[in-house]
Amino acid sequence: MLSGSSHSQVALRPSVLRYGVAVGSVAVALLLSFLLRPVVEPNPFIFFFAAVALSAGYGGLRAGLLATILAIFLADYFFIPSYILFAFDAGNVVRLGIFALIAVLISWLSVARQRADMWWRVTLASIGDAVIVTDAQAHVIFMNAVAESLTGWMFHEVQGNDLAQVFQIVDADTRQAVESPVTRVLRDGTIVGLANHSLLIARDGTERSVDDSGAPIRDRDGKVNGVILVFRDETERAQAQAAIRQSDERYRAFIGQSSEGIWCFELEQPVAPGLPADEQIDAFYQYAYLAECNDAMARMYGFSEARELIGARLGDFLVRSDPQNLAYLRAFIEADYRLTDAESHEIDRYGNARYFLNNLVGNFGDGLLVRAWGIQRDITDLKHAAEALENSYAAEQAARREAEEALRVREQFLSVASHELKTPLTSLIGNLQLMERRTQREGSMAAREERALRIAVAQADRLNKLITSLLDISRIEQGQLTIQPVVLDMCALIRQVVDEMRPTLEHRPLALTYPDVPLMIQGDPLRLEQVLQNLIQNAAKYSPEDAAITVDVVRRDGQVAIAVTDQGIGIPPAALPRLFQRFFRATNVEEQHISGLGIGLYVIKEIVSLHGGNIVVQSTEGQGSTFTVAFSLVET
């Protein structure tokens, strides 16, 4: 077991103190020998042995030798007849010699133990993993710097304390306490490891994913007299694995939802790229099989699901007797195993000819081709049209025009539909608001109907904002979103917006701070009001019901900056770069089932840009967000 002292500690003690302890311990031994002389007279060296051991343990080899020399002189003078210093007597010489030999051995063993202790301590302290050593009662007797960093406890604070104070672990999923590996080692006497998904709770409450193992320390008789616990911070690896899982889930979702066929052909036997092309093609047909695909690809061949197609051989798709397919594979080889828009002639489950455009790339391992990934688009209809017109280029152009027209029609439909919905919705909102005001004035409606009316007004207003956002998106896509700028006081505008929105936020605290002087900018009041309303609504939407929202207006560097701060769910760091993209929503929003389309911030950014301003966001996930918009001031 590791002790509490070390050779390095001895070396740091002052020489006077080390030798003083040696002299003092010998003096105490002499005093005890006098007091207990009748008992120790047959063996006058008993207490001097203890003095030598103490001197060597505290002061090192030289201090032990000093204690040995002093003990020899004093024992010879006071306790060995005839009380004449070094009187020649063979028996006395032997006794003194044996004492000297044993005393030197004690000193040497003590120093050797200190050096061994130092070597083990330096070794354990130098390990890159965290190390904690306990005794048989699970009391801490050693910690290296890594363990101190991960647990938040310094060794001198917990030395001799129970390990449970330092090493607290819980299950990451259930949050239940996990049995300490040290307890299991002391109970079972075997090497044990920590279960997956375990968290170490540090002194300051920080949680880290850890991986560890505990091993028993045994004495020469095999008895367990301690445990060495080695653990490491697995947080980054756990996060990386979670990111990989998330990426894999997104990949699977993309594969499953894509309208194009996505596939992977594996080779049962890798193919050397240096072989002649014909031999490689023979190997493709012999060893290639479909290892993975999506449902879209399965439907292209007349199947319902991908699992019905998995395992099919390459020849089941590319008929070898078709020269076009051999040319297709040869082109894949000659293009360094990468093709774009390459046409393949294949057959479906019913034997019908199908035509596809493929983008594919080969993957290599140890210099050998092991698989090929690809995306294919069914162009059978286009091919038939091309054959009918005897002009494949014209068919391709027609398909392009058809796709562009579809996009144009979609945008036109979106714009027209939004406009057509806007007119009756405006009338509906007006009538609902009229009914609401009449009810408030006359008080003639029952509470239940009044509540239903408020809900109808709120939902109609929500639908109106949604349609307005859709119209704005259409205008943005067509480059038709414009503003009507005038010189206005931003402080007055934000006061107006906050006053109008307070009743809609029910009991949620909404604080506003602004300067006492006007801050004039050139902007479109309606569009700026739209920006401010959206930011405040988002702050309320993604925050607990009782969480405060603050709006701060400040002047800085020739600009007016408006910061809207909430105490809500925050935004994951990975989502920040894409936050203002159209239809983008952060992952934690989906996890908490908060509805939305992801178009508000996209529209806001465009409006702010049209005003020559900028918008930035600062957020910590789980703590809240601050959105800041800034516009240039104008001189008045």
VEXDREN-2710 file (C-alpha; in Angstrom, 1 decimal):
% VEXDREN-2710
k/r/px/py/pz
1/MET/0.0/0.0/0.0
2/LEU/1.0/3.6/-0.5
3/SER/2.0/5.5/2.6
4/GLY/1.6/9.1/3.5
5/SER/5.3/9.9/3.3
6/SER/7.8/10.0/0.4
7/HIS/11.4/10.4/-0.3
8/SER/10.8/13.8/-2.0
9/GLN/9.1/15.1/1.2
10/VAL/12.2/14.0/3.3
11/ALA/14.5/15.9/0.9
12/LEU/12.4/19.1/1.3
13/ARG/12.8/19.1/5.2
14/PRO/15.5/21.3/6.7
15/SER/18.7/19.5/7.6
16/VAL/18.6/20.9/11.2
17/LEU/15.1/19.5/11.6
18/ARG/16.0/16.1/10.2
19/TYR/19.2/15.6/12.3
20/GLY/17.4/17.2/15.3
21/VAL/14.7/14.6/15.2
22/ALA/17.5/11.9/15.1
23/VAL/19.2/13.3/18.2
24/GLY/15.9/13.8/20.0
25/SER/14.7/10.3/19.2
26/VAL/17.9/8.8/20.5
27/ALA/17.6/10.9/23.7
28/VAL/14.1/9.7/24.2
29/ALA/15.2/6.1/23.7
30/LEU/18.0/6.7/26.3
31/LEU/15.5/8.1/28.8
32/LEU/13.1/5.2/28.3
33/SER/15.9/2.7/28.7
34/PHE/16.9/4.3/32.0
35/LEU/13.3/4.4/33.2
36/LEU/12.7/0.7/32.3
37/ARG/16.2/-0.5/32.9
38/PRO/15.3/-3.6/34.8
39/VAL/13.1/-4.7/31.9
40/VAL/15.4/-3.8/29.0
41/GLU/18.8/-4.6/30.6
42/PRO/19.0/-8.0/28.9
43/ASN/18.5/-6.2/25.6
44/PRO/19.4/-2.5/25.9
45/PHE/19.0/-1.8/22.2
46/ILE/15.2/-2.2/22.1
47/PHE/14.3/1.5/22.3
48/PHE/17.3/2.5/20.2
49/PHE/16.0/0.4/17.3
50/ALA/12.8/2.4/17.4
51/ALA/14.8/5.6/17.5
52/VAL/16.8/4.6/14.4
53/ALA/13.6/3.6/12.5
54/LEU/12.0/7.0/13.4
55/SER/15.1/8.9/12.4
56/ALA/15.5/7.1/9.1
57/GLY/11.8/7.4/8.3
58/TYR/11.7/11.1/9.0
59/GLY/15.2/12.3/8.1
60/GLY/16.5/9.8/5.6
61/LEU/19.5/7.5/5.5
62/ARG/22.0/10.0/7.0
63/ALA/19.7/10.8/9.9
64/GLY/19.3/7.1/10.5
65/LEU/23.1/6.6/10.5
66/LEU/23.5/9.4/12.9
67/ALA/21.0/7.9/15.3
68/THR/22.8/4.5/14.9
69/ILE/26.2/6.0/15.9
70/LEU/24.7/7.9/18.8
71/ALA/22.9/4.8/20.0
72/ILE/26.1/2.7/19.9
73/PHE/28.0/5.3/22.0
74/LEU/25.3/5.7/24.5
75/ALA/24.4/2.0/24.8
76/ASP/28.1/1.1/25.2
77/TYR/28.7/3.7/27.8
78/PHE/25.6/3.4/29.9
79/PHE/24.3/-0.2/29.6
80/ILE/27.2/-2.5/28.6
81/PRO/29.7/-3.3/31.4
82/SER/32.2/-2.1/32.5
83/TYR/30.9/1.4/31.7
84/ILE/34.1/2.3/29.9
85/LEU/33.6/3.6/26.4
86/PHE/34.4/0.9/23.9
87/ALA/36.0/-1.4/26.5
88/PHE/37.3/-4.3/24.6
89/ASP/35.2/-7.4/25.2
90/ALA/34.4/-9.9/22.4
91/GLY/30.8/-10.3/23.5
92/ASN/30.2/-6.6/23.7
93/VAL/31.8/-6.0/20.3
94/VAL/29.5/-8.7/18.7
95/ARG/26.4/-7.2/20.4
96/LEU/27.3/-3.7/19.2
97/GLY/28.2/-5.0/15.8
98/ILE/24.9/-6.8/15.4
99/PHE/23.0/-3.7/16.6
100/ALA/24.9/-1.5/14.1
101/LEU/24.2/-4.0/11.3
102/ILE/20.5/-4.2/12.1
103/ALA/20.2/-0.4/12.6
104/VAL/21.9/0.3/9.2
105/LEU/19.6/-2.3/7.6
106/ILE/16.6/-0.6/9.2
107/SER/17.7/2.8/7.8
108/TRP/18.4/1.4/4.4
109/LEU/15.0/-0.4/4.2
110/SER/13.2/2.8/5.4
111/VAL/14.8/4.9/2.7
112/ALA/14.2/2.1/0.1
113/ARG/10.6/2.1/1.0
114/GLN/10.4/5.9/0.7
115/ARG/12.0/5.7/-2.7
116/ALA/9.6/2.9/-3.8
117/ASP/6.7/4.9/-2.4
118/MET/7.9/8.0/-4.3
119/TRP/8.3/6.0/-7.6
120/TRP/4.7/4.7/-7.3
121/ARG/3.4/8.1/-6.5
122/VAL/5.2/9.7/-9.4
123/THR/4.0/6.9/-11.7
124/LEU/0.4/7.2/-10.6
125/ALA/0.6/11.0/-10.7
126/SER/1.9/10.9/-14.3
127/ILE/-0.8/8.7/-15.7
128/GLY/-3.1/10.6/-18.1
129/ASP/-6.2/9.0/-16.5
130/ALA/-7.5/9.9/-13.1
131/VAL/-6.3/7.7/-10.3
132/ILE/-7.6/7.3/-6.7
133/VAL/-6.2/4.7/-4.3
134/THR/-8.1/3.6/-1.2
135/ASP/-7.4/1.4/1.8
136/ALA/-9.5/-1.7/2.8
137/GLN/-12.1/0.6/4.3
138/ALA/-12.6/2.6/1.1
139/HIS/-10.8/5.6/2.6
140/VAL/-8.9/7.8/0.2
141/ILE/-5.1/7.6/0.6
142/PHE/-4.0/8.9/-2.8
143/MET/-5.3/11.1/-5.7
144/ASN/-3.4/12.3/-8.8
145/ALA/-3.9/15.7/-10.3
146/VAL/-6.3/14.4/-13.0
147/ALA/-8.6/12.9/-10.3
148/GLU/-8.5/16.2/-8.4
149/SER/-9.5/18.1/-11.6
150/LEU/-12.4/15.7/-12.5
151/THR/-13.8/15.5/-9.0
152/GLY/-13.2/19.0/-7.9
153/TRP/-11.6/17.8/-4.6
154/MET/-8.0/18.3/-3.6
155/PHE/-6.2/15.4/-2.0
156/HIS/-5.3/17.2/1.2
157/GLU/-9.0/18.0/1.7
158/VAL/-10.2/14.4/1.5
159/GLN/-7.2/12.3/2.6
160/GLY/-8.5/9.6/4.9
161/ASN/-12.1/10.4/4.1
162/ASP/-14.6/7.9/2.6
163/LEU/-14.5/7.6/-1.2
164/ALA/-18.2/8.3/-1.4
165/GLN/-17.5/11.9/-0.6
166/VAL/-15.2/12.3/-3.6
167/PHE/-16.5/9.8/-6.2
168/GLN/-20.3/10.2/-6.7
169/ILE/-21.7/8.5/-9.7
170/VAL/-25.2/8.2/-11.1
171/ASP/-26.9/6.5/-14.0
172/ALA/-27.2/9.0/-16.9
173/ASP/-30.7/7.8/-17.8
174/THR/-32.4/7.1/-14.4
175/ARG/-30.4/9.6/-12.3
176/GLN/-30.2/6.8/-9.6
177/ALA/-26.9/6.4/-7.7
178/VAL/-24.6/3.7/-9.1
179/GLU/-22.7/1.4/-6.8
180/SER/-19.0/2.4/-6.6
181/PRO/-16.6/0.1/-8.3
182/VAL/-14.4/0.3/-5.2
183/THR/-17.3/-1.2/-3.1
184/ARG/-17.6/-4.0/-5.6
185/VAL/-13.9/-4.7/-5.6
186/LEU/-13.7/-4.9/-1.8
187/ARG/-16.8/-7.1/-1.8
188/ASP/-15.9/-9.5/-4.6
189/GLY/-12.1/-9.2/-4.8
190/THR/-12.1/-8.9/-8.6
191/ILE/-11.4/-6.3/-11.2
192/VAL/-14.6/-4.5/-12.1
193/GLY/-15.6/-1.8/-14.6
194/LEU/-18.3/1.0/-14.5
195/ALA/-21.6/0.5/-16.3
196/ASN/-22.2/2.5/-19.5
197/HIS/-24.0/5.8/-19.3
198/SER/-22.6/6.7/-15.9
199/LEU/-22.1/10.3/-14.8
200/LEU/-19.5/11.6/-12.3
201/ILE/-20.9/14.5/-10.2
202/ALA/-18.0/16.8/-9.3
203/ARG/-17.8/18.9/-6.2
204/ASP/-19.3/22.0/-8.0
205/GLY/-22.2/19.9/-9.5
206/THR/-20.5/19.5/-12.9
207/GLU/-21.6/16.2/-14.5
208/ARG/-19.1/14.2/-16.7
209/SER/-19.6/11.0/-18.5
210/VAL/-16.9/8.6/-17.2
211/ASP/-15.4/5.2/-17.8
212/ASP/-13.5/3.5/-15.1
213/SER/-12.1/0.3/-13.7
214/GLY/-11.2/-0.8/-10.2
215/ALA/-8.6/-3.4/-9.2
216/PRO/-7.8/-4.9/-5.9
217/ILE/-4.4/-4.3/-4.2
218/ARG/-3.4/-7.5/-2.4
219/ASP/-0.7/-8.3/0.1
220/ARG/1.7/-11.3/-0.1
221/ASP/-1.0/-13.5/1.4
222/GLY/-3.5/-12.5/-1.3
223/LYS/-5.7/-10.5/1.1
224/VAL/-7.3/-7.3/-0.3
225/ASN/-6.0/-4.3/1.6
226/GLY/-6.9/-1.6/-0.8
227/VAL/-8.3/-0.6/-4.3
228/ILE/-6.8/1.4/-7.1
229/LEU/-9.5/3.2/-9.1
230/VAL/-8.7/4.5/-12.6
231/PHE/-11.2/6.6/-14.6
232/ARG/-11.3/9.0/-17.4
233/ASP/-13.5/11.8/-18.8
234/GLU/-15.6/10.3/-21.5
235/THR/-17.8/13.4/-22.0
236/GLU/-16.4/14.4/-25.4
237/ARG/-16.6/10.8/-26.6
238/ALA/-20.1/10.5/-25.4
239/GLN/-21.1/13.7/-27.0
240/ALA/-19.3/12.6/-30.2
241/GLN/-21.2/9.3/-30.1
242/ALA/-24.5/11.2/-29.5
243/ALA/-23.7/13.4/-32.5
244/ILE/-22.9/10.4/-34.6
245/ARG/-26.2/8.8/-33.6
246/GLN/-28.0/12.0/-34.3
247/SER/-26.2/12.3/-37.7
248/ASP/-27.0/8.7/-38.4
249/GLU/-30.7/9.3/-37.6
250/ARG/-30.7/12.4/-39.8
251/TYR/-29.0/10.3/-42.5
252/ARG/-31.6/7.5/-42.1
253/ALA/-34.4/10.1/-42.2
254/PHE/-32.9/11.6/-45.3
255/ILE/-32.6/8.2/-46.9
256/GLY/-36.1/7.3/-46.0
257/GLN/-37.7/10.5/-47.1
258/SER/-35.8/11.2/-50.3
259/SER/-37.8/10.9/-53.5
260/GLU/-34.6/9.7/-55.3
261/GLY/-33.2/6.2/-55.0
262/ILE/-30.2/5.9/-52.7
263/TRP/-28.2/2.7/-52.7
264/CYS/-25.0/0.9/-51.7
265/PHE/-23.5/-2.1/-53.4
266/GLU/-21.0/-4.1/-51.4
267/LEU/-18.4/-6.4/-52.9
268/GLU/-18.1/-9.8/-51.2
269/GLN/-14.5/-9.9/-52.4
270/PRO/-12.7/-6.6/-52.9
271/VAL/-11.5/-5.8/-56.4
272/ALA/-8.0/-4.5/-57.2
273/PRO/-8.3/-1.3/-59.4
274/GLY/-5.2/-2.3/-61.3
275/LEU/-7.0/-5.3/-63.0
276/PRO/-8.1/-5.0/-66.6
277/ALA/-11.5/-3.4/-67.0
278/ASP/-13.1/-6.6/-68.3
279/GLU/-11.9/-8.6/-65.3
280/GLN/-13.2/-5.9/-62.9
281/ILE/-16.6/-6.1/-64.6
282/ASP/-16.6/-9.8/-64.3
283/ALA/-15.8/-9.4/-60.5
284/PHE/-18.6/-6.8/-60.2
285/TYR/-21.2/-9.3/-61.5
286/GLN/-19.8/-12.1/-59.4
287/TYR/-19.4/-10.4/-56.1
288/ALA/-21.6/-7.3/-56.0
289/TYR/-24.9/-7.3/-54.1
290/LEU/-27.2/-4.6/-52.9
291/ALA/-26.4/-4.0/-49.2
292/GLU/-28.6/-0.9/-48.6
293/CYS/-31.2/1.2/-50.3
294/ASN/-34.3/3.4/-49.4
295/ASP/-37.9/2.7/-50.1
296/ALA/-37.9/5.2/-53.0
297/MET/-35.5/3.0/-54.9
298/ALA/-37.5/-0.2/-54.1
299/ARG/-40.6/1.5/-55.6
300/MET/-38.7/2.2/-58.7
301/TYR/-38.4/-1.6/-59.3
302/GLY/-42.0/-2.4/-58.3
303/PHE/-41.4/-3.3/-54.7
304/SER/-43.1/-1.7/-51.6
305/GLU/-40.2/-1.6/-49.2
306/ALA/-36.4/-1.6/-49.3
307/ARG/-36.1/-4.9/-47.4
308/GLU/-37.7/-6.7/-50.3
309/LEU/-34.8/-5.6/-52.5
310/ILE/-31.8/-5.9/-50.1
311/GLY/-29.4/-8.7/-51.1
312/ALA/-30.2/-8.7/-54.8
313/ARG/-27.2/-9.3/-57.1
314/LEU/-25.9/-6.7/-59.5
315/GLY/-27.1/-8.8/-62.4
316/ASP/-30.6/-8.5/-61.2
317/PHE/-30.5/-4.8/-62.0
318/LEU/-28.0/-4.4/-64.9
319/VAL/-28.6/-6.9/-67.6
320/ARG/-25.2/-8.1/-68.6
321/SER/-26.3/-8.7/-72.2
322/ASP/-27.1/-5.0/-72.7
323/PRO/-24.0/-3.3/-74.2
324/GLN/-25.1/0.0/-72.6
325/ASN/-24.7/-1.5/-69.1
326/LEU/-21.2/-2.8/-69.9
327/ALA/-20.3/0.7/-71.2
328/TYR/-21.8/2.2/-68.0
329/LEU/-19.6/0.0/-65.8
330/ARG/-16.5/0.6/-68.0
331/ALA/-17.1/4.3/-67.7
332/PHE/-17.2/4.0/-63.9
333/ILE/-13.8/2.3/-63.9
334/GLU/-12.2/4.7/-66.4
335/ALA/-13.6/7.8/-64.6
336/ASP/-11.6/6.7/-61.5
337/TYR/-14.7/5.2/-59.9
338/ARG/-16.8/8.3/-59.9
339/LEU/-19.7/9.1/-62.3
340/THR/-22.2/11.9/-62.5
341/ASP/-25.5/11.7/-64.4
342/ALA/-24.5/8.3/-65.9
343/GLU/-27.4/6.4/-67.6
344/SER/-28.1/2.8/-66.7
345/HIS/-30.5/0.4/-68.4
346/GLU/-32.1/-1.9/-65.9
347/ILE/-35.2/-4.1/-65.4
348/ASP/-37.8/-4.1/-62.6
349/ARG/-39.4/-7.1/-60.8
350/TYR/-41.8/-7.6/-63.7
351/GLY/-39.1/-7.7/-66.4
352/ASN/-39.9/-4.2/-67.6
353/ALA/-37.1/-2.0/-68.9
354/ARG/-36.2/1.0/-66.6
355/TYR/-33.8/3.8/-67.2
356/PHE/-32.0/5.7/-64.5
357/LEU/-29.6/8.6/-64.2
358/ASN/-27.0/7.8/-61.5
359/ASN/-24.4/9.6/-59.5
360/LEU/-22.1/7.1/-57.9
361/VAL/-18.7/6.9/-56.2
362/GLY/-16.5/4.0/-55.2
363/ASN/-15.1/3.5/-51.7
364/PHE/-11.7/1.9/-51.1
365/GLY/-10.1/0.0/-48.2
366/ASP/-6.5/-1.0/-48.2
367/GLY/-6.2/0.1/-51.8
368/LEU/-9.1/-2.2/-53.0
369/LEU/-12.6/-1.3/-54.2
370/VAL/-15.0/-2.5/-51.5
371/ARG/-18.3/-0.7/-52.2
372/ALA/-20.0/1.9/-54.3
373/TRP/-22.6/4.5/-53.1
374/GLY/-25.0/6.1/-55.5
375/ILE/-28.1/8.2/-56.1
376/GLN/-30.4/7.4/-59.0
377/ARG/-33.3/9.1/-60.6
378/ASP/-35.9/7.3/-62.6
379/ILE/-35.8/8.7/-66.1
380/THR/-37.8/6.0/-67.8
381/ASP/-40.6/8.3/-68.8
382/LEU/-38.2/10.9/-70.1
383/LYS/-36.4/8.1/-72.0
384/HIS/-39.6/7.0/-73.6
385/ALA/-40.4/10.5/-74.5
386/ALA/-36.9/11.0/-76.0
387/GLU/-37.3/7.8/-78.0
388/ALA/-40.7/8.9/-79.3
389/LEU/-39.2/12.3/-80.3
390/GLU/-35.9/10.9/-81.4
391/ASN/-34.2/13.7/-79.6
392/SER/-32.9/13.0/-76.1
393/TYR/-31.5/16.5/-75.7
394/ALA/-34.8/18.1/-76.4
395/ALA/-36.4/15.7/-73.9
396/GLU/-33.9/16.7/-71.3
397/GLN/-34.6/20.4/-72.0
398/ALA/-38.3/19.8/-71.8
399/ALA/-37.9/18.1/-68.4
400/ARG/-35.8/21.0/-67.2
401/ARG/-38.5/23.5/-68.4
402/GLU/-41.2/21.4/-66.8
403/ALA/-39.3/21.4/-63.5
404/GLU/-38.8/25.2/-63.7
405/GLU/-42.4/25.7/-64.6
406/ALA/-43.4/23.5/-61.6
407/LEU/-41.3/25.7/-59.3
408/ARG/-42.8/28.9/-60.9
409/VAL/-46.4/27.5/-60.6
410/ARG/-45.7/26.5/-57.0
411/GLU/-44.5/30.0/-56.1
412/GLN/-47.4/31.5/-58.0
413/PHE/-49.8/29.2/-56.3
414/LEU/-48.3/30.1/-52.9
415/SER/-48.6/33.8/-53.7
416/VAL/-52.1/33.6/-55.1
417/ALA/-53.4/31.3/-52.4
418/SER/-52.0/33.6/-49.7
419/HIS/-53.6/36.7/-51.3
420/GLU/-56.9/34.9/-51.8
421/LEU/-56.9/33.8/-48.1
422/LYS/-55.9/37.3/-46.9
423/THR/-59.1/39.0/-48.1
424/PRO/-61.7/36.8/-46.4
425/LEU/-59.4/36.4/-43.3
426/THR/-59.2/40.2/-43.0
427/SER/-63.0/40.4/-43.0
428/LEU/-63.2/37.5/-40.6
429/ILE/-60.8/39.2/-38.2
430/GLY/-62.7/42.5/-38.4
431/ASN/-66.0/40.9/-37.6
432/LEU/-64.5/38.9/-34.7
433/GLN/-62.9/42.0/-33.3
434/LEU/-66.2/43.9/-33.7
435/MET/-68.0/41.1/-31.8
436/GLU/-65.3/41.1/-29.1
437/ARG/-65.6/44.9/-28.6
438/ARG/-69.4/44.7/-28.5
439/THR/-69.3/41.9/-26.0
440/GLN/-66.9/43.9/-23.8
441/ARG/-69.1/46.9/-24.0
442/GLU/-72.5/45.2/-23.5
443/GLY/-71.4/42.2/-21.5
444/SER/-74.3/40.2/-23.1
445/MET/-72.3/37.0/-23.8
446/ALA/-71.9/34.1/-21.5
447/ALA/-68.4/33.4/-20.1
448/ARG/-68.0/30.2/-22.2
449/GLU/-69.0/31.9/-25.5
450/GLU/-66.8/34.9/-24.6
451/ARG/-63.8/32.6/-24.1
452/ALA/-64.6/30.8/-27.4
453/LEU/-64.7/34.2/-29.1
454/ARG/-61.3/35.2/-27.6
455/ILE/-59.8/31.9/-28.9
456/ALA/-61.3/32.5/-32.3
457/VAL/-59.8/36.0/-32.4
458/ALA/-56.4/34.8/-31.3
459/GLN/-56.3/31.9/-33.8
460/ALA/-57.5/34.2/-36.6
461/ASP/-54.7/36.6/-35.7
462/ARG/-52.2/33.7/-35.7
463/LEU/-53.4/32.6/-39.1
464/ASN/-53.2/36.2/-40.4
465/LYS/-49.5/36.4/-39.3
466/LEU/-48.8/33.0/-40.9
467/ILE/-50.3/34.1/-44.2
468/THR/-48.4/37.4/-44.0
469/SER/-45.1/35.4/-43.4
470/LEU/-45.9/33.2/-46.4
471/LEU/-46.6/36.3/-48.6
472/ASP/-43.3/37.8/-47.3
473/ILE/-41.4/34.6/-48.3
474/SER/-43.0/34.7/-51.7
475/ARG/-41.9/38.4/-52.1
476/ILE/-38.4/37.6/-50.9
477/GLU/-38.0/34.7/-53.3
478/GLN/-39.2/36.9/-56.1
479/GLY/-37.1/39.9/-55.0
480/GLN/-40.3/42.0/-54.4
481/LEU/-40.1/42.6/-50.7
482/THR/-39.8/46.4/-50.2
483/ILE/-40.0/48.9/-47.4
484/GLN/-41.4/52.4/-47.2
485/PRO/-38.8/54.2/-45.0
486/VAL/-39.6/57.4/-43.1
487/VAL/-37.7/59.1/-40.3
488/LEU/-39.1/57.8/-37.0
489/ASP/-38.2/57.6/-33.3
490/MET/-37.3/54.0/-32.4
491/CYS/-37.9/54.5/-28.7
492/ALA/-41.5/55.6/-29.4
493/LEU/-42.1/52.7/-31.8
494/ILE/-40.8/50.1/-29.3
495/ARG/-42.9/51.6/-26.5
496/GLN/-46.0/51.3/-28.7
497/VAL/-45.2/47.7/-29.6
498/VAL/-44.6/46.7/-25.9
499/ASP/-47.8/48.4/-24.8
500/GLU/-49.8/46.6/-27.4
501/MET/-48.3/43.2/-26.7
502/ARG/-48.5/43.3/-22.9
503/PRO/-52.2/42.3/-22.8
504/THR/-51.5/39.3/-25.1
505/LEU/-48.8/38.0/-22.8
506/GLU/-51.2/37.5/-19.9
507/HIS/-49.3/37.5/-16.7
508/ARG/-45.8/37.1/-18.2
509/PRO/-43.4/39.8/-17.0
510/LEU/-42.3/42.1/-19.8
511/ALA/-39.7/44.8/-18.9
512/LEU/-38.7/47.7/-21.2
513/THR/-35.7/50.0/-20.7
514/TYR/-34.9/52.9/-23.1
515/PRO/-33.2/56.3/-23.1
516/ASP/-35.1/59.5/-22.3
517/VAL/-34.0/61.0/-25.7
518/PRO/-35.4/60.2/-29.1
519/LEU/-33.3/57.8/-31.3
520/MET/-34.2/58.6/-34.9
521/ILE/-33.7/56.2/-37.7
522/GLN/-35.0/55.8/-41.3
523/GLY/-37.3/52.8/-41.5
524/ASP/-40.6/51.3/-42.4
525/PRO/-42.8/51.5/-39.2
526/LEU/-45.0/48.5/-40.1
527/ARG/-42.0/46.3/-41.0
528/LEU/-40.1/47.3/-37.9
529/GLU/-43.1/46.6/-35.8
530/GLN/-43.3/43.2/-37.4
531/VAL/-39.7/42.5/-36.5
532/LEU/-40.2/43.6/-32.8
533/GLN/-43.5/41.7/-32.4
534/ASN/-41.9/38.5/-33.8
535/LEU/-38.9/38.7/-31.5
536/ILE/-41.1/39.3/-28.4
537/GLN/-43.5/36.5/-29.4
538/ASN/-40.6/34.1/-29.9
539/ALA/-39.2/35.0/-26.4
540/ALA/-42.6/34.2/-24.9
541/LYS/-43.1/31.1/-27.0
542/TYR/-39.8/29.4/-26.0
543/SER/-39.9/30.4/-22.3
544/PRO/-41.7/29.1/-19.2
545/GLU/-45.0/30.9/-18.5
546/ASP/-43.6/32.8/-15.5
547/ALA/-40.2/33.7/-17.0
548/ALA/-39.5/37.4/-17.5
549/ILE/-38.8/39.0/-20.9
550/THR/-36.7/42.1/-21.1
551/VAL/-36.4/44.6/-24.0
552/ASP/-33.4/47.0/-23.8
553/VAL/-32.9/49.9/-26.1
554/VAL/-29.4/51.5/-26.2
555/ARG/-27.4/53.9/-28.3
556/ARG/-23.9/52.8/-29.3
557/ASP/-21.4/53.6/-32.0
558/GLY/-23.9/55.6/-34.1
559/GLN/-26.6/52.9/-33.9
560/VAL/-29.7/52.1/-32.0
561/ALA/-29.6/48.5/-30.7
562/ILE/-32.7/46.7/-29.4
563/ALA/-32.0/43.5/-27.4
564/VAL/-34.8/41.1/-26.6
565/THR/-33.8/38.6/-23.8
566/ASP/-35.6/35.6/-22.5
567/GLN/-35.0/32.9/-20.0
568/GLY/-36.2/30.0/-22.1
569/ILE/-34.9/26.8/-23.6
570/GLY/-32.0/28.4/-25.4
571/ILE/-30.5/27.3/-28.7
572/PRO/-28.0/24.5/-29.3
573/PRO/-24.6/25.8/-30.5
574/ALA/-24.8/23.6/-33.6
575/ALA/-28.1/25.3/-34.6
576/LEU/-26.8/28.9/-34.4
577/PRO/-25.2/29.1/-37.9
578/ARG/-28.5/27.9/-39.5
579/LEU/-30.9/29.8/-37.3
580/PHE/-32.0/32.3/-39.9
581/GLN/-32.4/29.9/-42.8
582/ARG/-35.9/29.3/-44.2
583/PHE/-37.9/26.5/-42.5
584/PHE/-35.0/25.7/-40.1
585/ARG/-35.8/24.7/-36.5
586/ALA/-33.4/23.7/-33.7
587/THR/-33.5/20.2/-32.4
588/ASN/-34.5/21.1/-28.9
589/VAL/-37.6/22.8/-30.2
590/GLU/-38.7/19.5/-31.8
591/GLU/-37.9/17.6/-28.7
592/GLN/-40.2/19.8/-26.6
593/HIS/-43.0/19.6/-29.2
594/ILE/-43.2/23.4/-29.7
595/SER/-45.0/24.1/-32.9
596/GLY/-43.8/26.4/-35.7
597/LEU/-42.7/26.5/-39.4
598/GLY/-39.3/28.1/-39.0
599/ILE/-40.1/31.1/-41.2
600/GLY/-40.3/34.0/-38.8
601/LEU/-36.5/34.6/-38.2
602/TYR/-35.9/34.1/-42.0
603/VAL/-38.4/37.0/-42.7
604/ILE/-37.0/39.1/-39.9
605/LYS/-33.5/38.9/-41.2
606/GLU/-34.6/40.0/-44.7
607/ILE/-36.5/43.0/-43.3
608/VAL/-33.5/44.0/-41.1
609/SER/-31.2/43.7/-44.1
610/LEU/-33.5/45.9/-46.2
611/HIS/-33.1/48.6/-43.5
612/GLY/-29.3/48.3/-43.7
613/GLY/-29.2/46.8/-40.2
614/ASN/-28.0/43.6/-38.7
615/ILE/-29.3/41.0/-36.3
616/VAL/-27.2/38.7/-34.0
617/VAL/-28.1/36.1/-31.4
618/GLN/-26.4/35.0/-28.2
619/SER/-27.7/31.9/-26.5
620/THR/-26.9/29.2/-24.0
621/GLU/-28.9/26.1/-24.3
622/GLY/-31.1/25.7/-21.2
623/GLN/-30.6/29.3/-20.0
624/GLY/-32.1/31.5/-22.6
625/SER/-31.4/33.7/-25.6
626/THR/-30.8/37.4/-26.6
627/PHE/-31.6/38.6/-30.1
628/THR/-30.2/42.0/-30.9
629/VAL/-31.1/44.1/-33.9
630/ALA/-29.2/47.3/-34.7
631/PHE/-30.0/50.2/-37.1
632/SER/-28.0/53.3/-38.1
633/LEU/-29.1/56.6/-36.5
634/VAL/-29.9/59.6/-38.7
635/GLU/-29.0/63.2/-37.8
636/THR/-32.0/65.4/-37.1
END
